[in-house]
Amino acid sequence: MNQPRPRRTPPPSGLVIVDKPAGWTSHDVVGKLRGIAGTRRVGHAGTLDPMATGVLVVGVEKATRLLGHLALTEKGYDATIRLGQTTNTDDAEGETVTETGAAGVSEDDIVSGVAKLTGRIMQIPPQVSAIKVNGERAYKRARAGESVELQARPVTVSAFEITAIRREGGFVDVDASVTCSSGTYIRSLARDLGAGLGVGGHLTRLRRTRVGPYDLSGARTMEQLAEECVILPIGDAVAAAFPRRDLTAEEAKIVSHGGRPAAAGLGPGPVGAFAPDGTLVALLEEHGKIAKPLVVFTS
């Protein structure tokens, strides 16, 4: 007689900070981690292009409900921009569209061009972005041969620092470190820097170094995760990313049932709300004199 298979204990809820390898899609990483963690409840906070490497924040179990809030945080990148050549994807994976000698572009020109792309700017996303146009992803329409009209959007580039300039034949390769708001495309920065200098440009290397408080120091490769799936507990993950509010026992009871406690003056949020025993209860958002639960984790 066949014995019933024992139910597998689900993994703890929390975040996995992945150092994504080149050539993998974010979906590839999620699929692999579902097998490693032994659960279907896995998702990522913010897509990283296949050519890019670096920090990809992945949520497991209840932490998948955090991801939409974490995706809105500031990000850091190391990048290389090639001046003198454009592609149809604004990165090295696309086909070359134009080549213009960049030998005459000086270091001062590059510094000036970077300065114009620093601060609060209006940015047009790449043609092959995941933005929806009339209900369909822009990259699908672009790859079908359509020219997609995308609107410029406000983004914040709080730091755009040149770390090296190298001359390769008629091209100029610019290494840079960028700190920017969510929704900023580094490919578009490369394209716009080249366009502003009159020679065109595209992105040849991209490594994400940080998403909010999570950086490469805490990231693990897929090989390391296959050996040991290290999951940052959900309470620790929230405490690292958001302001903390310690609830009274009565407030914790109210919030765990979706109720709205009085605001504590911690700003609009999100704010991590913890029970007296240290258990994460919810993410709260303050509106005037009350705090509204955005996500309740105890239900």
Secondary structure, DSSP 8 states (H G I E B T S, - for coil): ------------SEEEEEEE-TT--HHHHHHHHHHHHT-S-EEESS---TT-EEEEEEEEGGGGGGHHHHTTS-EEEEEEEEETEEETTSBTTS-EEEE---TT--HHHHHHHHHHTSEEEEE---TTSS-EETTEEHHHHHHTT-------EEEEEEEEEEEEEEEETTEEEEEEEEEE-TT--HHHHHHHHHHHTTS-EEEEEEEEEEETTEEGGG-B-HHHHHH----EEHHHHHHHHS-EEE--HHHHHHHHTT---B--SS-SS-EEEE-TTS-EEEEEEEETTEEEEEEES--
